[in-house]
Amino acid sequence: MSGAMHFRNCGAVLVTGASRGLGLQLVHRLASGGFSPGKIIATRKDPRAGAPASAQQLQELAEKHPNIHIISLDVVNQESIERCVEQVGQLVQEEGLNCLINNAGINVVADFQTATAEMMIENFHTNAVAPLMITKAFLPLLKRAASRGGAGGAGSMSIQRAAVINMTSSLGSVELNWGEQANNFKWYPYRTSTSALNMVSRCMAVDLQPDGILCMAVHPGWVRTDMGGSEAPLSPEESISSLLSVIGGLTEKDHGSFLNFTGEILPW
Ligand SMILES: NC(=O)c1ccc[n+]([C@@H]2O[C@H](COP(=O)([O-])OP(=O)(O)OC[C@H]3O[C@@H](n4cnc5c(N)ncnc54)[C@H](OP(=O)(O)O)[C@@H]3O)[C@@H](O)[C@H]2O)c1
């Protein structure tokens, strides 16, 4: 059985940055893959704005699948985060939030010559600081879900109970940035922001363990999205279908891990 089937027993899943790319594909696959969770909360910077084509796609998906709820969330705006938590709380009530997927991200392309302090901070804020602030804000709802025990009962860890999944990149791996591979993608802001997200994931895994909330970082592969570009080998469908199978099958042994979209362990 594919791990993705476990999403069926999941009350509520939230995806940030669902307006396009991998976030949109996550929502699409969760809604129509035959293992739909109770509620799919698709957040985007501003439900009324954005590129018309992708805004339209998410809207159409929500019209087709009544369990998709579109909520506004600008991940770098604390007021927006708090408003979102409030709305999600009203939606999920006593069930809480089972799975938070911190997917929204940016790639500020700059190398050693062109990187500025502003570029570094902008990338760091969206990719590393925002997932931490969002997880902190959603903690009461995650704890509420975790306290209900989930399918495996108390002591178990899974997305059916409560989990935080951080969408990171293998480009954030310090160990892999050496030798031949280091000559590609000399992107200081992006690489360092995803390294920081990896450490945020590991720190949060330590802090959320007592509450039974699984926390890990996952690399979606190199995918043909606005960020990944047209040369990438994977389609969003290929990446997300494998990724959901991996995320759905996570247990306590994966707590605090850094995994590839295929499920293999990646070096930090
Ligand atoms: N594609 C790849 O090859 C690849 C590889 C490794 C890791 N990743 C990671 O996977 C995640 C998704 O990447 P992608 O390829 O889907 O990128 P993408 O096509 O550029 O989409 C990025 C998404 O993040 C959202 N976003 C950015 N800043 C935001 C903010 N302040 N508030 C709310 N939403 C915001 C965008 O919303 P708007 O439409 O409103 O701008 C969009 O929905 C990222 O974290 C990325 O680092 C991607």
The ligand as an ORCA input file, in Angstrom:
! r2SCAN-3c Opt
* xyz 0 1
  N      11.257     23.283     -7.894
  C      12.366     22.701     -7.441
  O      13.166     22.121     -8.220
  C      12.668     22.679     -5.963
  C      13.813     21.983     -5.547
  C      14.120     21.933     -4.187
  C      13.276     22.559     -3.274
  N      12.175     23.255     -3.706
  C      11.344     23.907     -2.675
  O       9.972     23.576     -2.866
  C       9.137     24.666     -2.464
  C       8.170     25.011     -3.583
  O       8.939     25.365     -4.719
  P       8.295     25.581     -6.168
  O       9.238     24.981     -7.129
  O       6.863     25.208     -6.181
  O       8.427     27.182     -6.287
  P       7.549     28.224     -7.111
  O       6.981     27.584     -8.306
  O       8.399     29.435     -7.263
  O       6.335     28.546     -6.090
  C       6.635     29.143     -4.861
  C       5.381     29.247     -4.033
  O       5.719     29.882     -2.786
  C       4.833     30.981     -2.601
  N       5.397     32.063     -1.799
  C       6.580     32.709     -1.947
  N       6.686     33.693     -1.026
  C       5.531     33.671     -0.303
  C       5.034     34.439      0.767
  N       5.713     35.464      1.287
  N       3.830     34.111      1.290
  C       3.104     33.079      0.778
  N       3.506     32.340     -0.264
  C       4.713     32.628     -0.792
  C       4.489     31.462     -4.013
  O       3.320     32.261     -3.945
  P       2.984     33.436     -5.051
  O       2.405     32.724     -6.250
  O       1.981     34.282     -4.341
  O       4.269     34.129     -5.346
  C       4.291     30.118     -4.701
  O       3.031     29.575     -4.402
  C      10.084     25.813     -2.093
  O      10.220     25.874     -0.699
  C      11.407     25.419     -2.738
  O      12.531     25.913     -2.032
  C      11.850     23.331     -5.031
*
